[in-house]
Amino acid sequence: MTSTEWIETLRLIPEVEHGKLVVVLSNGSEICVDTLCRFETNFLVMRGRTGGTIEEARGYFIPYNHMVCLRIDRSIKLDELDGMFGPPDGRNTSFAKETPTVQVSHHPTPTAPTDPAEASRLLLDRIRAVRATSATRFASRQG
């Protein structure tokens, strides 16, 4: 991408999402964005930290030609992306419009208990049952 395309893309992302952005560089390193400060002609000025570190509020001057991609570091819905970038232009919308096929099971699915004490008891019972079964299998192989 050109520097102009990077700048246009970064400007489309709402300011509240800037703290969730990660800039991936051509050398494989990642810069977690805190604040985008300036969009210069050839480089981005930002405050953030190197991915995998806890050093905060470092200043970075990142050349656009070293940027590989941007990542929003959270789960995001298609509607949210459409809100940032507008709806698809119709060139390749078939993938977004397809409805996934869901297989219906005729077996009733057990519901999880809402009481934490009951859930803990059921989980403990399952763990004990698995351990007992494993111990029996292990003993039968040994003897």
C-alpha positions in Angstrom: 0.0 0.0 0.0 1.1 3.5 -0.6 1.5 6.1 2.2 -1.7 7.8 1.0 -3.6 4.6 1.2 -2.3 3.9 4.8 -3.3 7.4 5.9 -6.8 7.0 4.4 -7.2 3.6 6.1 -6.1 4.8 9.5 -8.4 7.9 9.3 -11.4 5.5 8.7 -10.8 3.8 12.0 -12.6 5.5 14.9 -10.4 7.1 17.6 -11.9 4.8 20.3 -10.5 1.8 18.4 -6.9 3.2 18.1 -5.9 1.6 21.5 -6.9 -1.8 20.0 -4.8 -1.5 16.9 -1.6 -3.4 16.2 0.8 -2.4 13.4 2.6 -5.3 11.9 6.0 -4.4 10.4 7.8 -6.1 7.5 10.4 -7.5 10.0 7.6 -9.3 11.8 7.6 -7.1 14.9 4.3 -5.7 16.2 3.6 -2.2 17.6 0.5 -1.9 19.9 -1.0 1.5 19.4 -1.9 3.8 22.2 -2.4 7.0 20.3 -2.0 7.9 16.6 -0.4 11.4 16.8 0.4 12.5 13.2 0.2 11.2 9.7 3.3 12.6 7.9 3.9 12.1 4.2 6.3 9.1 4.6 5.8 8.0 8.2 3.4 7.6 11.0 4.0 9.2 14.4 2.4 7.3 17.3 2.7 6.4 20.9 2.5 2.8 22.0 4.5 -0.2 22.9 6.3 -3.1 21.2 4.2 -6.3 21.2 5.0 -8.6 24.0 6.4 -5.9 26.3 4.9 -3.8 29.1 6.8 -0.7 28.3 4.1 1.9 27.7 4.1 5.4 26.2 7.0 5.0 23.8 7.2 7.2 20.8 7.4 5.6 17.3 8.1 7.0 13.9 7.0 4.2 11.5 7.7 4.4 7.8 4.6 3.4 5.8 6.7 1.3 3.5 7.6 -0.9 6.5 4.0 -1.5 7.5 2.6 -4.9 6.4 -0.9 -4.8 8.0 -3.0 -3.4 10.8 -4.9 -5.6 13.2 -7.8 -4.7 15.4 -6.8 -6.8 18.5 -10.3 -7.8 19.5 -13.2 -9.8 18.1 -15.1 -7.6 15.7 -18.4 -8.1 13.9 -18.9 -7.6 10.2 -21.4 -4.8 11.0 -18.7 -2.9 12.9 -16.3 -3.2 9.9 -19.1 -2.0 7.6 -19.6 0.9 10.0 -15.9 1.9 9.7 -15.4 1.3 6.0 -19.0 1.5 4.6 -20.9 -1.4 3.1 -19.2 -3.6 0.5 -19.3 -2.0 -3.0 -20.9 -5.0 -4.6 -17.7 -6.4 -6.3 -17.3 -9.4 -3.9 -20.3 -9.5 -1.5 -21.3 -13.1 -2.0 -19.1 -14.3 0.9 -20.7 -11.9 3.3 -24.3 -12.7 2.2 -24.1 -16.5 2.5 -26.0 -18.0 5.4 -24.0 -20.8 7.1 -25.7 -24.2 7.1 -26.6 -25.4 10.6 -27.2 -29.0 11.3 -30.0 -29.6 13.7 -29.5 -32.4 16.2 -32.5 -34.3 17.5 -30.8 -35.1 20.7 -31.7 -32.7 23.6 -28.7 -30.7 24.7 -28.2 -30.6 28.4 -28.6 -27.2 29.9 -26.0 -25.8 32.2 -27.0 -25.2 35.8 -27.4 -21.6 36.8 -26.4 -22.2 40.4 -22.6 -22.0 40.8 -22.6 -24.5 43.6 -24.6 -27.0 41.5 -22.3 -26.4 38.5 -19.2 -27.0 40.7 -20.7 -30.2 42.1 -21.5 -31.6 38.6 -18.0 -30.7 37.4 -16.4 -32.4 40.4 -18.6 -35.5 39.8 -17.4 -35.7 36.2 -13.8 -35.3 37.1 -14.1 -38.1 39.7 -15.8 -40.3 37.2 -13.1 -39.8 34.6 -10.4 -40.4 37.1 -12.1 -43.6 38.3 -12.4 -44.9 34.8 -8.8 -44.0 34.0 -7.6 -45.7 37.1 -9.5 -48.9 36.3 -8.2 -49.0 32.7 -4.6 -48.4 33.9 -4.9 -51.2 36.5 -6.3 -53.6 34.0 -3.3 -52.9 31.6 -0.8 -53.4 34.4 -2.1 -56.7 35.7 
